[in-house]
């Protein structure tokens, strides 16, 4: 049973790390580091770098919250700890 808990926690941490990495790349990378390259593309009349810095990272964060919830429900079911 202890091995099962350890595996569950390791998979949970991997999922959290992946979500945080995506959020970091989108918010910091697309909003600050790659802004000049992204500004060559327009989205709805705005430069894409500006859009990521102002709204895109927020949309990605909200999407990641829903993805994390979905993935955790699957993980809970896999390990038999779902409600």
N, CA, C and O atoms as CSV, one atom per row, in Angstrom:
chain,resi,resn,atom,element,x,y,z
A,1,UNK,N,N,0.824,-1.196,0.000
A,1,UNK,CA,C,0.000,0.000,0.000
A,1,UNK,C,C,0.866,1.257,0.000
A,1,UNK,O,O,0.497,2.248,-0.630
A,2,UNK,N,N,2.006,1.242,0.689
A,2,UNK,CA,C,2.882,2.404,0.746
A,2,UNK,C,C,3.456,2.726,-0.631
A,2,UNK,O,O,3.605,3.896,-0.984
A,3,UNK,N,N,3.777,1.694,-1.410
A,3,UNK,CA,C,4.276,1.886,-2.768
A,3,UNK,C,C,3.213,2.544,-3.630
A,3,UNK,O,O,3.520,3.394,-4.466
A,4,UNK,N,N,1.973,2.154,-3.428
A,4,UNK,CA,C,0.861,2.732,-4.160
A,4,UNK,C,C,0.729,4.232,-3.864
A,4,UNK,O,O,0.496,5.026,-4.775
A,5,UNK,N,N,0.877,4.612,-2.602
A,5,UNK,CA,C,0.811,6.023,-2.218
A,5,UNK,C,C,1.970,6.811,-2.824
A,5,UNK,O,O,1.795,7.938,-3.287
A,6,UNK,N,N,3.151,6.204,-2.813
A,6,UNK,CA,C,4.325,6.862,-3.376
A,6,UNK,C,C,4.164,7.071,-4.872
A,6,UNK,O,O,4.496,8.139,-5.387
A,7,UNK,N,N,3.664,6.073,-5.571
A,7,UNK,CA,C,3.446,6.198,-7.011
A,7,UNK,C,C,2.412,7.271,-7.322
A,7,UNK,O,O,2.582,8.068,-8.245
A,8,UNK,N,N,1.344,7.279,-6.540
A,8,UNK,CA,C,0.298,8.286,-6.710
A,8,UNK,C,C,0.873,9.688,-6.532
A,8,UNK,O,O,0.609,10.581,-7.337
A,9,UNK,N,N,1.652,9.873,-5.483
A,9,UNK,CA,C,2.219,11.189,-5.202
A,9,UNK,C,C,3.225,11.599,-6.274
A,9,UNK,O,O,3.268,12.768,-6.658
A,10,UNK,N,N,4.032,10.663,-6.762
A,10,UNK,CA,C,4.993,10.978,-7.818
A,10,UNK,C,C,4.289,11.392,-9.105
A,10,UNK,O,O,4.717,12.336,-9.770
A,11,UNK,N,N,3.218,10.696,-9.459
A,11,UNK,CA,C,2.462,11.078,-10.658
A,11,UNK,C,C,1.798,12.441,-10.468
A,11,UNK,O,O,1.734,13.237,-11.405
A,12,UNK,N,N,1.309,12.710,-9.274
A,12,UNK,CA,C,0.720,14.003,-8.968
A,12,UNK,C,C,1.761,15.115,-9.117
A,12,UNK,O,O,1.476,16.156,-9.709
A,13,UNK,N,N,2.951,14.900,-8.589
A,13,UNK,CA,C,4.013,15.899,-8.699
A,13,UNK,C,C,4.440,16.120,-10.145
A,13,UNK,O,O,4.719,17.251,-10.542
A,14,UNK,N,N,4.493,15.043,-10.940
A,14,UNK,CA,C,4.829,15.189,-12.361
A,14,UNK,C,C,3.782,16.037,-13.074
A,14,UNK,O,O,4.121,16.889,-13.896
A,15,UNK,N,N,2.521,15.804,-12.760
A,15,UNK,CA,C,1.443,16.575,-13.368
A,15,UNK,C,C,1.539,18.052,-12.976
A,15,UNK,O,O,1.389,18.935,-13.820
A,16,UNK,N,N,1.787,18.306,-11.709
A,16,UNK,CA,C,1.937,19.688,-11.242
A,16,UNK,C,C,3.124,20.355,-11.936
A,16,UNK,O,O,3.017,21.502,-12.371
A,17,UNK,N,N,4.245,19.657,-12.043
A,17,UNK,CA,C,5.430,20.215,-12.689
A,17,UNK,C,C,5.146,20.545,-14.152
A,17,UNK,O,O,5.540,21.607,-14.634
A,18,UNK,N,N,4.467,19.647,-14.858
A,18,UNK,CA,C,4.143,19.895,-16.265
A,18,UNK,C,C,3.256,21.131,-16.406
A,18,UNK,O,O,3.489,21.969,-17.277
A,19,UNK,N,N,2.246,21.242,-15.556
A,19,UNK,CA,C,1.354,22.399,-15.613
A,19,UNK,C,C,2.102,23.691,-15.309
A,19,UNK,O,O,1.902,24.699,-15.988
A,20,UNK,N,N,2.953,23.669,-14.303
A,20,UNK,CA,C,3.726,24.868,-13.961
A,20,UNK,C,C,4.715,25.233,-15.060
A,20,UNK,O,O,4.939,26.415,-15.323
A,21,UNK,N,N,5.302,24.243,-15.698
A,21,UNK,CA,C,6.228,24.499,-16.792
A,21,UNK,C,C,5.511,25.153,-17.975
A,21,UNK,O,O,6.014,26.113,-18.558
A,22,UNK,N,N,4.347,24.635,-18.320
A,22,UNK,CA,C,3.565,25.228,-19.414
A,22,UNK,C,C,3.182,26.655,-19.062
A,22,UNK,O,O,3.302,27.556,-19.892
A,23,UNK,N,N,2.722,26.866,-17.833
A,23,UNK,CA,C,2.331,28.204,-17.406
A,23,UNK,C,C,3.521,29.164,-17.449
A,23,UNK,O,O,3.374,30.307,-17.882
A,24,UNK,N,N,4.689,28.716,-17.007
A,24,UNK,CA,C,5.889,29.553,-17.033
A,24,UNK,C,C,6.276,29.912,-18.456
A,24,UNK,O,O,6.562,31.073,-18.747
A,25,UNK,N,N,6.288,28.922,-19.349
A,25,UNK,CA,C,6.686,29.171,-20.735
A,25,UNK,C,C,5.731,30.167,-21.392
A,25,UNK,O,O,6.161,31.070,-22.110
A,26,UNK,N,N,4.437,29.996,-21.142
A,26,UNK,CA,C,3.459,30.891,-21.763
A,26,UNK,C,C,3.524,32.287,-21.147
A,26,UNK,O,O,3.566,33.277,-21.877
A,27,UNK,N,N,3.533,32.381,-19.829
A,27,UNK,CA,C,3.486,33.705,-19.203
A,27,UNK,C,C,4.812,34.438,-19.314
A,27,UNK,O,O,4.832,35.610,-19.691
A,28,UNK,N,N,5.907,33.787,-18.998
A,28,UNK,CA,C,7.211,34.451,-19.026
A,28,UNK,C,C,7.814,34.424,-20.421
A,28,UNK,O,O,8.294,35.441,-20.920
A,29,UNK,N,N,7.787,33.253,-21.046
A,29,UNK,CA,C,8.398,33.107,-22.362
A,29,UNK,C,C,7.678,33.896,-23.436
A,29,UNK,O,O,8.286,34.729,-24.109
A,30,UNK,N,N,6.375,33.640,-23.604
A,30,UNK,CA,C,5.616,34.308,-24.663
A,30,UNK,C,C,5.326,35.763,-24.334
A,30,UNK,O,O,5.236,36.593,-25.240
A,31,UNK,N,N,5.181,36.083,-23.075
A,31,UNK,CA,C,4.860,37.449,-22.686
A,31,UNK,C,C,6.051,38.372,-22.569
A,31,UNK,O,O,5.904,39.589,-22.686
A,32,UNK,N,N,7.246,37.809,-22.337
A,32,UNK,CA,C,8.428,38.663,-22.135
A,32,UNK,C,C,9.611,38.304,-23.047
A,32,UNK,O,O,10.163,39.174,-23.720
A,33,UNK,N,N,9.989,37.050,-23.066
A,33,UNK,CA,C,11.215,36.674,-23.762
A,33,UNK,C,C,11.056,36.613,-25.285
A,33,UNK,O,O,11.947,37.048,-26.015
A,34,UNK,N,N,9.943,36.084,-25.765
A,34,UNK,CA,C,9.755,35.905,-27.205
A,34,UNK,C,C,8.787,36.928,-27.785
A,34,UNK,O,O,8.206,36.711,-28.848
A,35,UNK,N,N,8.620,38.042,-27.082
A,35,UNK,CA,C,7.622,39.024,-27.484
A,35,UNK,C,C,7.943,39.623,-28.856
A,35,UNK,O,O,7.024,39.858,-29.641
A,36,UNK,N,N,9.181,39.871,-29.161
A,36,UNK,CA,C,9.540,40.476,-30.449
A,36,UNK,C,C,9.209,39.543,-31.609
A,36,UNK,O,O,8.693,39.987,-32.635
A,37,UNK,N,N,9.502,38.257,-31.452
A,37,UNK,CA,C,9.190,37.297,-32.502
A,37,UNK,C,C,7.679,37.135,-32.653
A,37,UNK,O,O,7.173,37.023,-33.769
A,38,UNK,N,N,6.959,37.122,-31.527
A,38,UNK,CA,C,5.506,36.945,-31.573
A,38,UNK,C,C,4.790,38.191,-32.088
A,38,UNK,O,O,3.680,38.086,-32.611
A,39,UNK,N,N,5.399,39.360,-31.952
A,39,UNK,CA,C,4.765,40.588,-32.404
A,39,UNK,C,C,4.674,40.677,-33.922
A,39,UNK,O,O,3.987,41.554,-34.446
A,40,UNK,N,N,5.344,39.799,-34.626
A,40,UNK,CA,C,5.226,39.783,-36.086
A,40,UNK,C,C,3.904,39.148,-36.521
A,40,UNK,O,O,3.509,39.271,-37.680
A,41,UNK,N,N,3.221,38.470,-35.594
A,41,UNK,CA,C,1.932,37.828,-35.864
A,41,UNK,C,C,0.843,38.657,-35.197
A,41,UNK,O,O,1.020,39.140,-34.078
A,42,UNK,N,N,-0.277,38.819,-35.878
A,42,UNK,CA,C,-1.392,39.581,-35.304
A,42,UNK,C,C,-2.561,38.653,-34.994
A,42,UNK,O,O,-2.840,37.712,-35.736
A,43,UNK,N,N,-3.240,38.938,-33.879
A,43,UNK,CA,C,-4.406,38.170,-33.449
A,43,UNK,C,C,-5.507,39.164,-33.090
A,43,UNK,O,O,-5.405,39.864,-32.082
A,44,UNK,N,N,-6.540,39.230,-33.892
A,44,UNK,CA,C,-7.629,40.163,-33.637
A,44,UNK,C,C,-7.199,41.613,-33.704
A,44,UNK,O,O,-7.752,42.452,-32.994
A,45,UNK,N,N,-6.229,41.924,-34.538
A,45,UNK,CA,C,-5.748,43.291,-34.678
A,45,UNK,C,C,-4.642,43.663,-33.709
A,45,UNK,O,O,-4.058,44.740,-33.831
A,46,UNK,N,N,-4.342,42.808,-32.756
A,46,UNK,CA,C,-3.281,43.087,-31.778
A,46,UNK,C,C,-2.079,42.207,-32.056
A,46,UNK,O,O,-2.207,41.102,-32.583
A,47,UNK,N,N,-0.928,42.702,-31.701
A,47,UNK,CA,C,0.287,41.896,-31.839
A,47,UNK,C,C,0.212,40.723,-30.870
A,47,UNK,O,O,-0.228,40.879,-29.731
A,48,UNK,N,N,0.641,39.554,-31.324
A,48,UNK,CA,C,0.504,38.336,-30.531
A,48,UNK,C,C,1.297,38.405,-29.216
A,48,UNK,O,O,0.837,37.895,-28.195
A,49,UNK,N,N,2.471,39.027,-29.233
A,49,UNK,CA,C,3.249,39.177,-27.998
A,49,UNK,C,C,2.505,40.000,-26.966
A,49,UNK,O,O,2.498,39.658,-25.784
A,50,UNK,N,N,1.881,41.078,-27.402
A,50,UNK,CA,C,1.077,41.908,-26.505
A,50,UNK,C,C,-0.111,41.115,-25.968
A,50,UNK,O,O,-0.430,41.191,-24.782
A,51,UNK,N,N,-0.764,40.349,-26.851
A,51,UNK,CA,C,-1.926,39.564,-26.440
A,51,UNK,C,C,-1.544,38.551,-25.371
A,51,UNK,O,O,-2.261,38.404,-24.381
A,52,UNK,N,N,-0.414,37.840,-25.553
A,52,UNK,CA,C,0.025,36.867,-24.542
A,52,UNK,C,C,0.342,37.561,-23.226
A,52,UNK,O,O,0.002,37.052,-22.158
A,53,UNK,N,N,0.983,38.704,-23.292
A,53,UNK,CA,C,1.344,39.410,-22.060
A,53,UNK,C,C,0.111,39.900,-21.319
A,53,UNK,O,O,0.110,39.922,-20.088
A,54,UNK,N,N,-0.937,40.295,-22.031
A,54,UNK,CA,C,-2.111,40.873,-21.389
A,54,UNK,C,C,-3.189,39.854,-21.052
A,54,UNK,O,O,-3.760,39.899,-19.962
A,55,UNK,N,N,-3.482,38.923,-21.981
A,55,UNK,CA,C,-4.610,38.029,-21.767
A,55,UNK,C,C,-4.296,36.561,-22.008
A,55,UNK,O,O,-4.887,35.691,-21.370
A,56,UNK,N,N,-3.398,36.282,-22.894
A,56,UNK,CA,C,-3.133,34.896,-23.275
A,56,UNK,C,C,-2.688,34.029,-22.122
A,56,UNK,O,O,-3.131,32.888,-21.995
A,57,UNK,N,N,-1.819,34.553,-21.279
A,57,UNK,CA,C,-1.334,33.757,-20.148
A,57,UNK,C,C,-2.453,33.479,-19.149
A,57,UNK,O,O,-2.449,32.441,-18.487
A,58,UNK,N,N,-3.409,34.399,-19.036
A,58,UNK,CA,C,-4.545,34.178,-18.137
A,58,UNK,C,C,-5.426,33.062,-18.685
A,58,UNK,O,O,-5.866,32.190,-17.936
A,59,UNK,N,N,-5.685,33.087,-20.001
A,59,UNK,CA,C,-6.494,32.026,-20.620
A,59,UNK,C,C,-5.824,30.672,-20.481
A,59,UNK,O,O,-6.485,29.671,-20.203
A,60,UNK,N,N,-4.520,30.639,-20.673
A,60,UNK,CA,C,-3.789,29.372,-20.531
A,60,UNK,C,C,-3.859,28.892,-19.088
A,60,UNK,O,O,-4.029,27.697,-18.849
A,61,UNK,N,N,-3.733,29.796,-18.121
A,61,UNK,CA,C,-3.828,29.414,-16.715
A,61,UNK,C,C,-5.188,28.796,-16.401
A,61,UNK,O,O,-5.258,27.764,-15.734
A,62,UNK,N,N,-6.266,29.417,-16.874
A,62,UNK,CA,C,-7.614,28.888,-16.625
A,62,UNK,C,C,-7.761,27.514,-17.285
A,62,UNK,O,O,-8.333,26.598,-16.694
A,63,UNK,N,N,-7.247,27.373,-18.503
A,63,UNK,CA,C,-7.296,26.078,-19.188
A,63,UNK,C,C,-6.506,25.028,-18.412
A,63,UNK,O,O,-6.930,23.875,-18.327
A,64,UNK,N,N,-5.370,25.409,-17.850
A,64,UNK,CA,C,-4.569,24.476,-17.058
A,64,UNK,C,C,-5.290,24.050,-15.782
A,64,UNK,O,O,-5.146,22.907,-15.347
A,65,UNK,N,N,-6.052,24.939,-15.185
A,65,UNK,CA,C,-6.824,24.579,-13.990
A,65,UNK,C,C,-7.828,23.484,-14.335
A,65,UNK,O,O,-7.962,22.503,-13.603
A,66,UNK,N,N,-8.538,23.656,-15.462
A,66,UNK,CA,C,-9.507,22.647,-15.873
A,66,UNK,C,C,-8.810,21.348,-16.269
A,66,UNK,O,O,-9.303,20.263,-15.962
A,67,UNK,N,N,-7.662,21.450,-16.950
A,67,UNK,CA,C,-6.922,20.247,-17.319
A,67,UNK,C,C,-6.427,19.508,-16.073
A,67,UNK,O,O,-6.506,18.282,-16.010
A,68,UNK,N,N,-5.920,20.242,-15.091
A,68,UNK,CA,C,-5.436,19.620,-13.863
A,68,UNK,C,C,-6.564,18.880,-13.149
A,68,UNK,O,O,-6.372,17.768,-12.657
A,69,UNK,N,N,-7.735,19.501,-13.095
A,69,UNK,CA,C,-8.883,18.850,-12.477
A,69,UNK,C,C,-9.247,17.561,-13.204
A,69,UNK,O,O,-9.498,16.537,-12.568
A,70,UNK,N,N,-9.275,17.608,-14.522
A,70,UNK,CA,C,-9.582,16.430,-15.326
A,70,UNK,C,C,-8.532,15.336,-15.110
A,70,UNK,O,O,-8.873,14.173,-14.898
A,71,UNK,N,N,-7.253,15.720,-15.166
A,71,UNK,CA,C,-6.170,14.744,-15.013
A,71,UNK,C,C,-6.144,14.149,-13.607
A,71,UNK,O,O,-5.862,12.961,-13.449
A,72,UNK,N,N,-6.432,14.946,-12.594
A,72,UNK,CA,C,-6.455,14.423,-11.227
A,72,UNK,C,C,-7.622,13.466,-11.014
A,72,UNK,O,O,-7.488,12.482,-10.286
A,73,UNK,N,N,-8.752,13.737,-11.634
A,73,UNK,CA,C,-9.875,12.799,-11.546
A,73,UNK,C,C,-9.498,11.450,-12.147
A,73,UNK,O,O,-9.837,10.402,-11.598
A,74,UNK,N,N,-8.793,11.481,-13.282
A,74,UNK,CA,C,-8.336,10.230,-13.884
A,74,UNK,C,C,-7.310,9.537,-12.999
A,74,UNK,O,O,-7.342,8.315,-12.850
A,75,UNK,N,N,-6.399,10.309,-12.409
A,75,UNK,CA,C,-5.373,9.747,-11.537
A,75,UNK,C,C,-6.001,9.155,-10.273
A,75,UNK,O,O,-5.601,8.082,-9.823
A,76,UNK,N,N,-6.973,9.850,-9.710
A,76,UNK,CA,C,-7.677,9.331,-8.530
A,76,UNK,C,C,-8.377,8.015,-8.843
A,76,UNK,O,O,-8.342,7.080,-8.043
A,77,UNK,N,N,-9.006,7.945,-10.000
A,77,UNK,CA,C,-9.683,6.706,-10.393
A,77,UNK,C,C,-8.680,5.579,-10.613
A,77,UNK,O,O,-8.956,4.424,-10.287
A,78,UNK,N,N,-7.528,5.910,-11.161
A,78,UNK,CA,C,-6.492,4.912,-11.416
A,78,UNK,C,C,-6.016,4.260,-10.108
A,78,UNK,O,O,-5.782,3.053,-10.050
A,79,UNK,N,N,-5.880,5.080,-9.072
A,79,UNK,CA,C,-5.377,4.573,-7.800
A,79,UNK,C,C,-6.485,4.251,-6.794
A,79,UNK,O,O,-6.206,3.896,-5.649
A,80,UNK,N,N,-7.729,4.374,-7.223
A,80,UNK,CA,C,-8.847,3.994,-6.360
A,80,UNK,C,C,-9.104,4.924,-5.204
A,80,UNK,O,O,-9.604,4.490,-4.166
A,81,UNK,N,N,-8.779,6.187,-5.350
A,81,UNK,CA,C,-9.026,7.148,-4.274
A,81,UNK,C,C,-10.081,8.176,-4.679
A,81,UNK,O,O,-10.215,9.221,-4.042
A,82,UNK,N,N,-10.826,7.875,-5.739
A,82,UNK,CA,C,-11.860,8.807,-6.181
A,82,UNK,C,C,-13.107,8.667,-5.318
A,82,UNK,O,O,-13.296,7.680,-4.607
A,83,UNK,N,N,-13.931,9.671,-5.405
A,83,UNK,CA,C,-15.151,9.682,-4.583
A,83,UNK,C,C,-16.289,9.029,-5.311
A,83,UNK,O,O,-17.396,8.944,-4.779
